[in-house]
Every structure is written in structure tokens, then in C-alpha cells.
Amino acid sequence: MVAPYRHTADLQDLTDEEAMELFDIIKKGLGLLKEVMKPSGFNIGLNVGKVAGAGIAEHIHTHIVPRWQGDTNFMPVLSDTKVTSEALSGTYKRLRAKL
């Protein structure tokens, strides 16, 4: 998840400088995840507003979700789905080592 320093609920409220910094960090995050986790692709998304699914509606943020060929939806809801999981602490250690 990538969030700007200044709390704002709307992408359009970001200054040009804040928007560029947000996008730059997203790009760097993609590079880091590619190197460490070697995904086949990504889902990158913004949920703006509570009705759009924003869990933290008062602070805009971007989700970067690595995806692999043959994986399931990033929020599996069906039984018998196969998901490769890793403890968050393990993922943190692997990403932190590359920063």
C-alpha cells in the first residue's frame, strides 16, 4: 500500500508534486516487488470513497498486488482455492533487505 504523507480523501486534492511523488513510489515499489517476488503481473488500484470500497476513506492510498499465472483472485472467496501464502513478516524481511 502506498499513501501520500498529507491526509486527503480525493486524488484530485493532491498537488502535482504530491501526485508525482505518489506515482514515483508506486513505480519503485513495482521494481522492488518484481526483483524480490518475481510476479507475472500486478493489480494496482485506488478505491476513492467509502462506496467504492475504500477501507480508509479519509486517506487516499494505492494498493499494489503482485499476481502470478494461475493464482486466484486476490481476495479468494470460493472453497478449494489454492493460494500461495507467506507470513507478512517474511515478506517484510525479504523486501526490507532490498531497500
TIRO-2110 file (N, C-alpha, C; in Angstrom, 1 decimal):
// TIRO-2110
0.9, -1.2, 0.0, N, 1, A
0.0, 0.0, 0.0, CA, 1, A
0.9, 1.2, 0.0, C, 1, A
0.6, 2.2, -0.8, N, 2, A
1.3, 3.4, -0.9, CA, 2, A
0.3, 4.6, -0.6, C, 2, A
0.7, 5.5, 0.3, N, 3, A
-0.1, 6.6, 0.6, CA, 3, A
0.7, 7.9, 0.7, C, 3, A
0.1, 9.0, 0.3, N, 4, A
0.9, 10.3, 0.4, CA, 4, A
1.0, 10.7, 1.9, C, 4, A
1.9, 11.5, 2.2, N, 5, A
2.1, 12.0, 3.6, CA, 5, A
0.9, 12.8, 4.1, C, 5, A
0.4, 13.7, 3.2, N, 6, A
-0.7, 14.5, 3.6, CA, 6, A
-2.0, 13.8, 3.5, C, 6, A
-2.8, 13.8, 4.5, N, 7, A
-4.1, 13.2, 4.5, CA, 7, A
-5.1, 13.9, 3.6, C, 7, A
-5.6, 13.2, 2.6, N, 8, A
-6.7, 13.7, 1.7, CA, 8, A
-7.5, 12.6, 1.3, C, 8, A
-8.8, 12.8, 1.1, N, 9, A
-9.7, 11.7, 0.7, CA, 9, A
-9.8, 11.6, -0.8, C, 9, A
-9.3, 12.6, -1.6, N, 10, A
-9.5, 12.6, -3.0, CA, 10, A
-8.2, 12.8, -3.8, C, 10, A
-8.0, 12.0, -4.8, N, 11, A
-6.9, 12.0, -5.7, CA, 11, A
-6.7, 13.4, -6.3, C, 11, A
-7.8, 14.1, -6.6, N, 12, A
-7.7, 15.4, -7.2, CA, 12, A
-7.3, 16.5, -6.2, C, 12, A
-7.3, 16.2, -5.0, N, 13, A
-6.8, 17.2, -4.0, CA, 13, A
-5.3, 17.2, -3.8, C, 13, A
-4.6, 16.2, -4.4, N, 14, A
-3.2, 16.1, -4.3, CA, 14, A
-2.6, 17.2, -5.2, C, 14, A
-1.5, 17.9, -4.7, N, 15, A
-0.8, 18.8, -5.6, CA, 15, A
-0.1, 18.0, -6.7, C, 15, A
0.4, 18.7, -7.7, N, 16, A
1.1, 18.0, -8.8, CA, 16, A
2.4, 17.3, -8.2, C, 16, A
3.0, 18.0, -7.3, N, 17, A
4.2, 17.4, -6.7, CA, 17, A
3.9, 16.1, -5.9, C, 17, A
2.8, 16.2, -5.1, N, 18, A
2.4, 15.0, -4.3, CA, 18, A
2.0, 13.9, -5.2, C, 18, A
1.3, 14.2, -6.3, N, 19, A
0.9, 13.1, -7.2, CA, 19, A
2.1, 12.5, -7.9, C, 19, A
3.0, 13.3, -8.3, N, 20, A
4.3, 12.7, -8.9, CA, 20, A
5.0, 11.9, -7.9, C, 20, A
5.1, 12.3, -6.7, N, 21, A
5.8, 11.5, -5.6, CA, 21, A
5.1, 10.2, -5.4, C, 21, A
3.7, 10.2, -5.3, N, 22, A
3.0, 9.0, -5.2, CA, 22, A
3.2, 8.0, -6.3, C, 22, A
3.2, 8.5, -7.5, N, 23, A
3.4, 7.7, -8.7, CA, 23, A
4.9, 7.1, -8.7, C, 23, A
5.8, 8.0, -8.3, N, 24, A
7.2, 7.6, -8.3, CA, 24, A
7.4, 6.4, -7.3, C, 24, A
6.8, 6.5, -6.1, N, 25, A
6.9, 5.5, -5.1, CA, 25, A
6.2, 4.2, -5.6, C, 25, A
5.1, 4.3, -6.3, N, 26, A
4.4, 3.2, -6.9, CA, 26, A
5.4, 2.5, -7.9, C, 26, A
6.0, 3.2, -8.7, N, 27, A
7.0, 2.7, -9.7, CA, 27, A
8.2, 2.0, -9.0, C, 27, A
8.7, 2.6, -7.9, N, 28, A
9.8, 2.0, -7.2, CA, 28, A
9.3, 0.7, -6.5, C, 28, A
8.1, 0.7, -5.9, N, 29, A
7.5, -0.5, -5.3, CA, 29, A
7.4, -1.6, -6.3, C, 29, A
6.9, -1.3, -7.5, N, 30, A
6.8, -2.3, -8.6, CA, 30, A
8.2, -2.9, -8.8, C, 30, A
9.2, -2.1, -9.0, N, 31, A
10.5, -2.6, -9.2, CA, 31, A
11.0, -3.5, -8.1, C, 31, A
10.8, -3.1, -6.9, N, 32, A
11.2, -3.9, -5.7, CA, 32, A
10.5, -5.2, -5.7, C, 32, A
9.1, -5.2, -5.9, N, 33, A
8.4, -6.4, -5.9, CA, 33, A
8.8, -7.4, -7.0, C, 33, A
9.0, -6.8, -8.2, N, 34, A
9.5, -7.6, -9.4, CA, 34, A
10.8, -8.3, -9.0, C, 34, A
11.7, -7.6, -8.4, N, 35, A
13.0, -8.2, -8.1, CA, 35, A
12.9, -9.3, -7.0, C, 35, A
12.2, -9.0, -6.0, N, 36, A
12.1, -9.9, -4.8, CA, 36, A
11.1, -11.1, -5.0, C, 36, A
9.9, -10.7, -5.5, N, 37, A
8.9, -11.7, -5.6, CA, 37, A
8.7, -12.4, -6.9, C, 37, A
9.2, -11.7, -8.0, N, 38, A
9.1, -12.3, -9.3, CA, 38, A
7.7, -12.6, -9.8, C, 38, A
6.7, -11.7, -9.6, N, 39, A
5.4, -12.0, -10.1, CA, 39, A
5.2, -11.9, -11.6, C, 39, A
4.1, -12.4, -12.1, N, 40, A
3.8, -12.4, -13.6, CA, 40, A
3.2, -11.1, -14.0, C, 40, A
2.6, -10.4, -13.0, N, 41, A
1.9, -9.1, -13.3, CA, 41, A
1.5, -8.5, -11.9, C, 41, A
0.7, -7.5, -12.0, N, 42, A
0.2, -6.7, -10.9, CA, 42, A
-1.2, -6.2, -11.0, C, 42, A
-1.9, -6.1, -9.9, N, 43, A
-3.1, -5.3, -9.9, CA, 43, A
-2.7, -4.1, -9.1, C, 43, A
-3.0, -2.9, -9.6, N, 44, A
-2.7, -1.7, -9.0, CA, 44, A
-4.0, -0.9, -8.9, C, 44, A
-4.4, -0.5, -7.7, N, 45, A
-5.7, 0.2, -7.7, CA, 45, A
-5.9, 1.2, -6.6, C, 45, A
-6.8, 2.1, -6.8, N, 46, A
-7.3, 3.1, -5.9, CA, 46, A
-8.8, 3.0, -5.7, C, 46, A
-9.2, 3.0, -4.4, N, 47, A
-10.6, 3.0, -4.1, CA, 47, A
-10.9, 4.4, -3.5, C, 47, A
-11.6, 5.2, -4.3, N, 48, A
-11.8, 6.6, -3.8, CA, 48, A
-13.3, 6.7, -3.3, C, 48, A
-13.4, 6.8, -2.0, N, 49, A
-14.7, 7.0, -1.4, CA, 49, A
-15.2, 5.6, -0.8, C, 49, A
-15.9, 5.7, 0.3, N, 50, A
-16.4, 4.6, 1.0, CA, 50, A
-17.2, 3.6, 0.1, C, 50, A
-18.1, 4.2, -0.7, N, 51, A
-18.9, 3.3, -1.6, CA, 51, A
-18.1, 2.6, -2.6, C, 51, A
-16.9, 3.1, -2.9, N, 52, A
-16.0, 2.4, -3.9, CA, 52, A
-15.2, 1.4, -3.2, C, 52, A
-15.3, 1.2, -1.9, N, 53, A
-14.6, 0.2, -1.2, CA, 53, A
-13.4, 0.6, -0.4, C, 53, A
-13.2, 2.0, -0.3, N, 54, A
-12.1, 2.5, 0.4, CA, 54, A
-12.3, 2.2, 1.9, C, 54, A
-11.4, 1.3, 2.4, N, 55, A
-11.4, 1.0, 3.9, CA, 55, A
-11.0, 2.1, 4.7, C, 55, A
-10.1, 3.0, 4.2, N, 56, A
-9.7, 4.2, 4.9, CA, 56, A
-10.1, 5.4, 4.0, C, 56, A
-11.3, 5.7, 4.0, N, 57, A
-11.9, 6.6, 3.0, CA, 57, A
-11.3, 8.0, 3.1, C, 57, A
-10.8, 8.4, 4.3, N, 58, A
-10.3, 9.8, 4.5, CA, 58, A
-8.9, 9.9, 4.1, C, 58, A
-8.2, 8.9, 3.7, N, 59, A
-6.8, 9.0, 3.3, CA, 59, A
-6.6, 8.2, 2.0, C, 59, A
-6.4, 8.8, 0.9, N, 60, A
-6.2, 8.2, -0.4, CA, 60, A
-5.0, 7.2, -0.3, C, 60, A
-5.1, 6.1, -0.9, N, 61, A
-3.9, 5.1, -0.9, CA, 61, A
-4.1, 4.2, -2.1, C, 61, A
-2.9, 3.7, -2.5, N, 62, A
-2.9, 2.8, -3.7, CA, 62, A
-2.4, 1.4, -3.3, C, 62, A
-3.2, 0.4, -3.7, N, 63, A
-2.8, -1.0, -3.5, CA, 63, A
-2.0, -1.5, -4.6, C, 63, A
-0.9, -2.2, -4.3, N, 64, A
-0.1, -2.9, -5.3, CA, 64, A
-0.1, -4.4, -4.9, C, 64, A
-0.8, -5.2, -5.8, N, 65, A
-0.9, -6.6, -5.5, CA, 65, A
-0.2, -7.4, -6.6, C, 65, A
0.9, -8.1, -6.2, N, 66, A
1.6, -9.0, -7.1, CA, 66, A
0.7, -10.1, -7.5, C, 66, A
0.8, -10.6, -8.8, N, 67, A
0.0, -11.7, -9.3, CA, 67, A
0.8, -12.7, -10.0, C, 67, A
0.5, -13.9, -10.0, N, 68, A
1.2, -15.0, -10.7, CA, 68, A
0.3, -15.7, -11.6, C, 68, A
0.8, -16.3, -12.7, N, 69, A
0.0, -17.1, -13.6, CA, 69, A
-0.7, -18.2, -12.8, C, 69, A
-2.0, -18.3, -13.0, N, 70, A
-2.7, -19.4, -12.3, CA, 70, A
-3.1, -19.1, -10.9, C, 70, A
-2.8, -18.0, -10.3, N, 71, A
-3.3, -17.7, -9.0, CA, 71, A
-4.8, -17.4, -9.0, C, 71, A
-5.3, -17.2, -7.8, N, 72, A
-6.7, -16.9, -7.7, CA, 72, A
-6.9, -15.4, -7.6, C, 72, A
-8.2, -15.0, -7.5, N, 73, A
-8.5, -13.6, -7.3, CA, 73, A
-7.8, -13.2, -6.0, C, 73, A
-7.3, -12.0, -5.9, N, 74, A
-6.5, -11.6, -4.7, CA, 74, A
-7.3, -11.6, -3.4, C, 74, A
-8.6, -11.7, -3.4, N, 75, A
-9.4, -11.9, -2.2, CA, 75, A
-10.3, -13.2, -2.4, C, 75, A
-9.7, -14.4, -2.4, N, 76, A
-10.5, -15.6, -2.7, CA, 76, A
-11.7, -15.8, -1.8, C, 76, A
-12.8, -16.1, -2.4, N, 77, A
-14.0, -16.4, -1.6, CA, 77, A
-14.6, -17.7, -1.9, C, 77, A
-14.0, -18.5, -2.8, N, 78, A
-14.5, -19.8, -3.1, CA, 78, A
-13.8, -20.9, -2.4, C, 78, A
-14.4, -22.0, -2.0, N, 79, A
-13.7, -23.1, -1.4, CA, 79, A
-12.8, -23.8, -2.4, C, 79, A
-11.9, -24.5, -1.9, N, 80, A
-10.9, -25.3, -2.7, CA, 80, A
-10.1, -24.4, -3.6, C, 80, A
-9.8, -23.2, -3.2, N, 81, A
-8.9, -22.3, -4.0, CA, 81, A
-7.5, -22.6, -3.5, C, 81, A
-6.5, -22.5, -4.3, N, 82, A
-5.2, -22.7, -4.0, CA, 82, A
-4.4, -21.4, -4.0, C, 82, A
-4.0, -21.0, -2.8, N, 83, A
-3.3, -19.7, -2.7, CA, 83, A
-1.9, -19.9, -2.1, C, 83, A
-0.9, -19.4, -2.7, N, 84, A
0.4, -19.4, -2.1, CA, 84, A
0.5, -18.3, -1.1, C, 84, A
0.8, -18.7, 0.1, N, 85, A
0.8, -17.6, 1.1, CA, 85, A
2.2, -17.6, 1.8, C, 85, A
2.5, -16.4, 2.4, N, 86, A
3.7, -16.2, 3.1, CA, 86, A
3.4, -15.3, 4.2, C, 86, A
4.0, -15.5, 5.4, N, 87, A
3.7, -14.7, 6.5, CA, 87, A
4.2, -13.3, 6.2, C, 87, A
3.4, -12.3, 6.6, N, 88, A
3.7, -10.9, 6.3, CA, 88, A
5.1, -10.5, 6.8, C, 88, A
5.5, -11.1, 8.0, N, 89, A
6.8, -10.8, 8.5, CA, 89, A
7.9, -11.3, 7.6, C, 89, A
7.7, -12.4, 6.9, N, 90, A
8.7, -13.0, 5.9, CA, 90, A
8.8, -12.1, 4.7, C, 90, A
7.6, -11.7, 4.2, N, 91, A
7.6, -10.8, 3.0, CA, 91, A
8.3, -9.5, 3.4, C, 91, A
8.0, -8.9, 4.6, N, 92, A
8.7, -7.7, 5.0, CA, 92, A
10.2, -7.8, 5.0, C, 92, A
10.7, -8.9, 5.6, N, 93, A
12.1, -9.2, 5.7, CA, 93, A
12.8, -9.2, 4.3, C, 93, A
12.1, -9.9, 3.4, N, 94, A
12.7, -10.0, 2.0, CA, 94, A
12.7, -8.7, 1.3, C, 94, A
11.6, -7.9, 1.4, N, 95, A
11.6, -6.6, 0.8, CA, 95, A
12.5, -5.6, 1.5, C, 95, A
12.6, -5.6, 2.8, N, 96, A
13.4, -4.7, 3.5, CA, 96, A
14.9, -4.9, 3.2, C, 96, A
15.3, -6.1, 3.0, N, 97, A
16.7, -6.5, 2.7, CA, 97, A
17.1, -5.8, 1.4, C, 97, A
16.2, -5.6, 0.4, N, 98, A
16.5, -5.0, -0.9, CA, 98, A
16.4, -3.5, -0.9, C, 98, A
15.8, -2.9, 0.2, N, 99, A
15.7, -1.4, 0.2, CA, 99, A
17.0, -0.7, 0.5, C, 99, A
END
